[in-house]
Amino acid sequence: MERSLAQNLSKSKWSRNALENDLEWFVTWKIKQVTRAEAYWCDRAKNLELEWLPNKVLLVRAVIYIGPESDVSSVSEATLEGSLTLSSHGKRLKSYNLNIVQSGTTYVLSKKT
C-alpha cells in the first residue's frame, strides 16, 4: 500500500481520484494496526489537498470515512492531516505521520526512519 501511494504521488501528472483511492487503501491497511479493540477500515477519501515542501515532504489533508470492520454500516466522517516523506527515488514512503480525528478520538498512523 505504501509503495502504490508513493509511486502515484511521484508522478508528474496524477489523478486526484487515483490518489484518493490509494489513500483509502493505505489508511485501511494502517488503521488496523492502531485500532486495538476492534479493527477499523476506510471506506472512502475525498477533498484531498496536497502541498509539496522541500526534501520530498508532502503535507496531506483529506476527509475520510472510517468505521469498524464488523459493522460496515457504521462508517463516519473523519479528518486526516499530516505529512509524508518520499524516498529519494520516489518509489516508497520514507516516513509519515498522519493524524485521523473522528468524533474526538485521534488515531496516529506513523512510520519513522
N, CA and C atoms as an extended XYZ file, in Angstrom:
339
Properties=species:S:1:pos:R:3:atomname:S:1:resname:S:1:resid:I:1 pbc="F F F"
N         0.820       -1.188        0.000 N   MET     1
C         0.000        0.000        0.000 CA  MET     1
C         0.871        1.261        0.000 C   MET     1
N         1.937        1.234        0.793 N   GLU     2
C         2.845        2.387        0.838 CA  GLU     2
C         3.449        2.647       -0.539 C   GLU     2
N         3.889        1.587       -1.177 N   ARG     3
C         4.569        1.724       -2.467 CA  ARG     3
C         3.639        2.306       -3.533 C   ARG     3
N         2.420        1.808       -3.593 N   SER     4
C         1.462        2.309       -4.581 CA  SER     4
C         1.191        3.796       -4.379 C   SER     4
N         0.970        4.199       -3.134 N   LEU     5
C         0.725        5.609       -2.832 CA  LEU     5
C         1.943        6.455       -3.205 C   LEU     5
N         3.135        6.016       -2.817 N   ALA     6
C         4.360        6.771       -3.108 CA  ALA     6
C         4.578        6.918       -4.612 C   ALA     6
N         4.407        5.842       -5.345 N   GLN     7
C         4.647        5.898       -6.784 CA  GLN     7
C         3.652        6.814       -7.482 C   GLN     7
N         2.410        6.801       -7.053 N   ASN     8
C         1.438        7.709       -7.666 CA  ASN     8
C         1.691        9.161       -7.290 C   ASN     8
N         2.141        9.412       -6.064 N   LEU     9
C         2.475       10.774       -5.663 CA  LEU     9
C         3.671       11.307       -6.445 C   LEU     9
N         4.569       10.419       -6.842 N   SER    10
C         5.791       10.819       -7.554 CA  SER    10
C         5.561       11.170       -9.020 C   SER    10
N         4.425       10.785       -9.554 N   LYS    11
C         4.162       11.058      -10.965 CA  LYS    11
C         4.028       12.556      -11.209 C   LYS    11
N         4.526       12.990      -12.360 N   SER    12
C         4.414       14.416      -12.687 CA  SER    12
C         2.958       14.801      -12.947 C   SER    12
N         2.188       13.890      -13.488 N   LYS    13
C         0.749       14.101      -13.667 CA  LYS    13
C         0.039       12.985      -12.932 C   LYS    13
N        -0.797       13.369      -11.989 N   TRP    14
C        -1.515       12.358      -11.215 CA  TRP    14
C        -2.999       12.672      -11.196 C   TRP    14
N        -3.755       11.660      -10.945 N   SER    15
C        -5.201       11.778      -10.892 CA  SER    15
C        -5.642       11.871       -9.433 C   SER    15
N        -6.448       12.871       -9.131 N   ARG    16
C        -6.961       13.035       -7.763 CA  ARG    16
C        -7.744       11.789       -7.338 C   ARG    16
N        -8.572       11.259       -8.246 N   ASN    17
C        -9.352       10.068       -7.909 CA  ASN    17
C        -8.453        8.881       -7.586 C   ASN    17
N        -7.396        8.699       -8.368 N   ALA    18
C        -6.473        7.591       -8.119 CA  ALA    18
C        -5.764        7.767       -6.777 C   ALA    18
N        -5.352        8.998       -6.471 N   LEU    19
C        -4.684        9.247       -5.187 CA  LEU    19
C        -5.640        9.073       -4.015 C   LEU    19
N        -6.876        9.510       -4.155 N   GLU    20
C        -7.846        9.310       -3.075 CA  GLU    20
C        -8.108        7.830       -2.866 C   GLU    20
N        -8.137        7.068       -3.938 N   ASN    21
C        -8.304        5.617       -3.831 CA  ASN    21
C        -7.094        4.980       -3.141 C   ASN    21
N        -5.887        5.389       -3.540 N   ASP    22
C        -4.668        4.874       -2.891 CA  ASP    22
C        -4.651        5.229       -1.408 C   ASP    22
N        -5.064        6.453       -1.081 N   LEU    23
C        -5.107        6.881        0.312 CA  LEU    23
C        -6.101        6.035        1.104 C   LEU    23
N        -7.246        5.751        0.504 N   GLU    24
C        -8.260        4.905        1.151 CA  GLU    24
C        -7.675        3.534        1.503 C   GLU    24
N        -7.010        2.901        0.561 N   TRP    25
C        -6.416        1.585        0.810 CA  TRP    25
C        -5.270        1.658        1.812 C   TRP    25
N        -4.459        2.701        1.716 N   PHE    26
C        -3.352        2.880        2.654 CA  PHE    26
C        -3.883        3.037        4.084 C   PHE    26
N        -4.903        3.884        4.275 N   VAL    27
C        -5.478        4.086        5.611 CA  VAL    27
C        -6.100        2.788        6.121 C   VAL    27
N        -6.812        2.068        5.260 N   THR    28
C        -7.402        0.787        5.671 CA  THR    28
C        -6.317       -0.145        6.194 C   THR    28
N        -5.211       -0.235        5.479 N   TRP    29
C        -4.116       -1.111        5.860 CA  TRP    29
C        -3.486       -0.668        7.186 C   TRP    29
N        -3.245        0.636        7.345 N   LYS    30
C        -2.556        1.128        8.541 CA  LYS    30
C        -3.445        1.251        9.781 C   LYS    30
N        -4.705        1.635        9.616 N   ILE    31
C        -5.540        1.895       10.791 CA  ILE    31
C        -5.809        0.603       11.566 C   ILE    31
N        -5.748       -0.531       10.906 N   LYS    32
C        -5.922       -1.816       11.599 CA  LYS    32
C        -4.823       -2.030       12.638 C   LYS    32
N        -3.688       -1.384       12.444 N   GLN    33
C        -2.560       -1.541       13.362 CA  GLN    33
C        -2.688       -0.673       14.607 C   GLN    33
N        -3.584        0.324       14.578 N   VAL    34
C        -3.711        1.231       15.734 CA  VAL    34
C        -5.061        1.150       16.426 C   VAL    34
N        -6.043        0.472       15.825 N   THR    35
C        -7.336        0.298       16.487 CA  THR    35
C        -7.329       -1.085       17.121 C   THR    35
N        -6.929       -1.139       18.374 N   ARG    36
C        -6.708       -2.406       19.067 CA  ARG    36
C        -7.983       -3.152       19.433 C   ARG    36
N        -8.978       -2.468       19.958 N   ALA    37
C       -10.179       -3.145       20.436 CA  ALA    37
C       -10.955       -3.779       19.279 C   ALA    37
N       -11.010       -3.089       18.167 N   GLU    38
C       -11.754       -3.576       17.006 CA  GLU    38
C       -11.101       -3.036       15.744 C   GLU    38
N       -10.929       -3.907       14.769 N   ALA    39
C       -10.299       -3.481       13.515 CA  ALA    39
C       -11.189       -2.485       12.775 C   ALA    39
N       -10.576       -1.402       12.299 N   TYR    40
C       -11.272       -0.385       11.523 CA  TYR    40
C       -10.854       -0.492       10.066 C   TYR    40
N       -11.615        0.161        9.218 N   TRP    41
C       -11.306        0.234        7.798 CA  TRP    41
C       -11.698        1.612        7.279 C   TRP    41
N       -11.204        1.943        6.111 N   CYS    42
C       -11.523        3.227        5.485 CA  CYS    42
C       -12.367        2.947        4.251 C   CYS    42
N       -13.541        3.564        4.216 N   ASP    43
C       -14.478        3.354        3.127 CA  ASP    43
C       -14.243        4.300        1.956 C   ASP    43
N       -13.704        5.493        2.253 N   ARG    44
C       -13.564        6.483        1.186 CA  ARG    44
C       -12.686        7.628        1.651 C   ARG    44
N       -12.026        8.272        0.706 N   ALA    45
C       -11.281        9.507        0.954 CA  ALA    45
C       -11.761       10.527       -0.065 C   ALA    45
N       -11.879       11.780        0.368 N   LYS    46
C       -12.303       12.842       -0.555 CA  LYS    46
C       -11.676       14.159       -0.124 C   LYS    46
N       -11.839       15.159       -0.960 N   ASN    47
C       -11.323       16.509       -0.686 CA  ASN    47
C        -9.827       16.501       -0.365 C   ASN    47
N        -9.083       15.711       -1.091 N   LEU    48
C        -7.646       15.592       -0.866 CA  LEU    48
C        -6.936       16.891       -1.227 C   LEU    48
N        -6.133       17.394       -0.298 N   GLU    49
C        -5.300       18.575       -0.521 CA  GLU    49
C        -3.853       18.180       -0.289 C   GLU    49
N        -2.987       18.557       -1.211 N   LEU    50
C        -1.568       18.235       -1.134 CA  LEU    50
C        -0.746       19.507       -1.251 C   LEU    50
N         0.310       19.586       -0.463 N   GLU    51
C         1.228       20.727       -0.545 CA  GLU    51
C         2.651       20.196       -0.455 C   GLU    51
N         3.414       20.424       -1.524 N   TRP    52
C         4.806       19.973       -1.553 CA  TRP    52
C         5.696       20.938       -0.784 C   TRP    52
N         6.569       20.385        0.033 N   LEU    53
C         7.601       21.123        0.747 CA  LEU    53
C         8.950       20.631        0.242 C   LEU    53
N        10.040       21.305        0.601 N   PRO    54
C        11.367       20.819        0.191 CA  PRO    54
C        11.648       19.405        0.723 C   PRO    54
N        12.618       18.757        0.122 N   ASN    55
C        13.107       17.443        0.537 CA  ASN    55
C        12.054       16.340        0.430 C   ASN    55
N        11.205       16.448       -0.587 N   LYS    56
C        10.203       15.420       -0.894 CA  LYS    56
C         9.204       15.197        0.232 C   LYS    56
N         8.938       16.254        0.991 N   VAL    57
C         7.932       16.201        2.060 CA  VAL    57
C         6.621       16.727        1.488 C   VAL    57
N         5.560       16.057        1.824 N   LEU    58
C         4.245       16.403        1.315 CA  LEU    58
C         3.271       16.527        2.477 C   LEU    58
N         2.632       17.698        2.587 N   LEU    59
C         1.575       17.875        3.581 CA  LEU    59
C         0.278       17.361        2.964 C   LEU    59
N        -0.486       16.611        3.741 N   VAL    60
C        -1.696       15.965        3.248 CA  VAL    60
C        -2.867       16.327        4.154 C   VAL    60
N        -3.995       16.664        3.536 N   ARG    61
C        -5.253       16.876        4.259 CA  ARG    61
C        -6.348       16.207        3.444 C   ARG    61
N        -7.281       15.545        4.130 N   ALA    62
C        -8.396       14.911        3.431 CA  ALA    62
C        -9.517       14.622        4.412 C   ALA    62
N       -10.668       14.395        3.859 N   VAL    63
C       -11.796       13.882        4.622 CA  VAL    63
C       -11.868       12.401        4.295 C   VAL    63
N       -11.967       11.577        5.325 N   ILE    64
C       -12.080       10.138        5.113 CA  ILE    64
C       -13.287        9.617        5.879 C   ILE    64
N       -13.702        8.443        5.519 N   TYR    65
C       -14.809        7.777        6.210 CA  TYR    65
C       -14.282        6.467        6.753 C   TYR    65
N       -14.332        6.316        8.094 N   ILE    66
C       -13.819        5.108        8.729 CA  ILE    66
C       -14.869        4.531        9.672 C   ILE    66
N       -14.690        3.270        9.974 N   GLY    67
C       -15.589        2.602       10.899 CA  GLY    67
C       -15.120        1.189       11.171 C   GLY    67
N       -15.800        0.494       12.067 N   PRO    68
C       -15.403       -0.869       12.415 CA  PRO    68
C       -15.690       -1.845       11.271 C   PRO    68
N       -14.779       -2.794       11.072 N   GLU    69
C       -14.973       -3.801       10.037 CA  GLU    69
C       -16.204       -4.659       10.310 C   GLU    69
N       -16.539       -4.826       11.580 N   SER    70
C       -17.653       -5.695       11.947 CA  SER    70
C       -19.020       -5.093       11.626 C   SER    70
N       -19.071       -3.787       11.354 N   ASP    71
C       -20.335       -3.128       11.046 CA  ASP    71
C       -20.100       -2.068        9.979 C   ASP    71
N       -20.104       -2.481        8.717 N   VAL    72
C       -19.770       -1.570        7.627 CA  VAL    72
C       -20.808       -0.468        7.435 C   VAL    72
N       -21.949       -0.580        8.090 N   SER    73
C       -22.949        0.489        8.001 CA  SER    73
C       -22.679        1.591        9.021 C   SER    73
N       -21.682        1.392        9.865 N   SER    74
C       -21.369        2.345       10.930 CA  SER    74
C       -20.127        3.180       10.607 C   SER    74
N       -20.000        3.594        9.375 N   VAL    75
C       -18.865        4.397        8.932 CA  VAL    75
C       -19.205        5.870        9.138 C   VAL    75
N       -18.220        6.636        9.657 N   SER    76
C       -18.475        8.062        9.853 CA  SER    76
C       -17.285        8.890        9.368 C   SER    76
N       -17.552       10.169        9.165 N   GLU    77
C       -16.555       11.095        8.633 CA  GLU    77
C       -15.467       11.389        9.664 C   GLU    77
N       -14.253       11.506        9.170 N   ALA    78
C       -13.101       11.869        9.996 CA  ALA    78
C       -12.192       12.768        9.162 C   ALA    78
N       -11.307       13.486        9.834 N   THR    79
C       -10.323       14.287        9.110 CA  THR    79
C        -8.963       13.609        9.208 C   THR    79
N        -8.229       13.687        8.135 N   LEU    80
C        -6.877       13.157        8.082 CA  LEU    80
C        -5.959       14.316        7.759 C   LEU    80
N        -4.879       14.448        8.519 N   GLU    81
C        -3.936       15.537        8.298 CA  GLU    81
C        -2.558       15.097        8.755 C   GLU    81
N        -1.542       15.460        7.994 N   GLY    82
C        -0.186       15.131        8.389 CA  GLY    82
C         0.783       15.283        7.249 C   GLY    82
N         1.884       14.535        7.342 N   SER    83
C         2.923       14.650        6.318 CA  SER    83
C         3.433       13.276        5.904 C   SER    83
N         3.901       13.243        4.663 N   LEU    84
C         4.532       12.059        4.082 CA  LEU    84
C         5.887       12.499        3.544 C   LEU    84
N         6.881       11.663        3.687 N   THR    85
C         8.186       11.939        3.086 CA  THR    85
C         8.501       10.811        2.125 C   THR    85
N         8.691       11.164        0.858 N   LEU    86
C         9.026       10.172       -0.154 CA  LEU    86
C        10.517        9.861       -0.120 C   LEU    86
N        10.870        8.647       -0.491 N   SER    87
C        12.280        8.288       -0.620 CA  SER    87
C        12.891        9.100       -1.753 C   SER    87
N        14.200        9.127       -1.831 N   SER    88
C        14.879        9.948       -2.834 CA  SER    88
C        14.487        9.573       -4.261 C   SER    88
N        14.204        8.303       -4.515 N   HIS    89
C        13.810        7.868       -5.852 CA  HIS    89
C        12.292        7.882       -6.046 C   HIS    89
N        11.534        8.167       -4.988 N   GLY    90
C        10.090        8.303       -5.091 CA  GLY    90
C         9.316        7.005       -5.209 C   GLY    90
N         9.958        5.887       -4.900 N   LYS    91
C         9.290        4.604       -5.053 CA  LYS    91
C         8.701        4.058       -3.759 C   LYS    91
N         8.947        4.741       -2.656 N   ARG    92
C         8.380        4.289       -1.382 CA  ARG    92
C         8.231        5.477       -0.440 C   ARG    92
N         7.510        5.246        0.639 N   LEU    93
C         7.382        6.274        1.668 CA  LEU    93
C         8.509        6.078        2.675 C   LEU    93
N         9.334        7.081        2.800 N   LYS    94
C        10.441        7.025        3.742 CA  LYS    94
C         9.917        7.139        5.172 C   LYS    94
N         8.980        8.060        5.374 N   SER    95
C         8.357        8.224        6.692 CA  SER    95
C         7.013        8.928        6.504 C   SER    95
N         6.192        8.847        7.542 N   TYR    96
C         4.929        9.573        7.539 CA  TYR    96
C         4.418        9.713        8.960 C   TYR    96
N         3.608       10.727        9.148 N   ASN    97
C         2.926       10.966       10.416 CA  ASN    97
C         1.568       11.571       10.060 C   ASN    97
N         0.534       10.760       10.165 N   LEU    98
C        -0.815       11.181        9.799 CA  LEU    98
C        -1.727       11.054       11.009 C   LEU    98
N        -2.485       12.093       11.288 N   ASN    99
C        -3.451       12.077       12.385 CA  ASN    99
C        -4.849       11.993       11.800 C   ASN    99
N        -5.626       11.066       12.329 N   ILE   100
C        -7.025       10.924       11.949 CA  ILE   100
C        -7.840       11.289       13.175 C   ILE   100
N        -8.736       12.256       13.023 N   VAL   101
C        -9.595       12.679       14.132 CA  VAL   101
C       -11.039       12.353       13.754 C   VAL   101
N       -11.662       11.540       14.611 N   GLN   102
C       -13.042       11.119       14.401 CA  GLN   102
C       -13.789       11.252       15.722 C   GLN   102
N       -14.728       12.154       15.782 N   SER   103
C       -15.576       12.337       16.983 CA  SER   103
C       -14.747       12.445       18.262 C   SER   103
N       -13.690       13.247       18.225 N   GLY   104
C       -12.879       13.471       19.412 CA  GLY   104
C       -11.804       12.423       19.674 C   GLY   104
N       -11.780       11.347       18.894 N   THR   105
C       -10.750       10.323       19.033 CA  THR   105
C        -9.701       10.522       17.945 C   THR   105
N        -8.432       10.442       18.343 N   THR   106
C        -7.331       10.614       17.385 CA  THR   106
C        -6.598        9.292       17.196 C   THR   106
N        -6.390        8.934       15.952 N   TYR   107
C        -5.591        7.769       15.582 CA  TYR   107
C        -4.355        8.296       14.876 C   TYR   107
N        -3.190        7.773       15.217 N   VAL   108
C        -1.943        8.227       14.613 CA  VAL   108
C        -1.353        7.088       13.789 C   VAL   108
N        -1.165        7.371       12.506 N   LEU   109
C        -0.523        6.427       11.599 CA  LEU   109
C         0.874        6.969       11.351 C   LEU   109
N         1.897        6.212       11.723 N   SER   110
C         3.243        6.763       11.583 CA  SER   110
C         4.276        5.705       11.210 C   SER   110
N         5.300        6.200       10.583 N   LYS   111
C         6.477        5.413       10.254 CA  LYS   111
C         7.657        6.350       10.365 C   LYS   111
N         8.609        5.995       11.173 N   LYS   112
C         9.799        6.819       11.359 CA  LYS   112
C        10.997        6.136       10.711 C   LYS   112
N        11.934        6.949       10.237 N   THR   113
C        13.154        6.370        9.672 CA  THR   113
C        14.312        6.608       10.586 C   THR   113
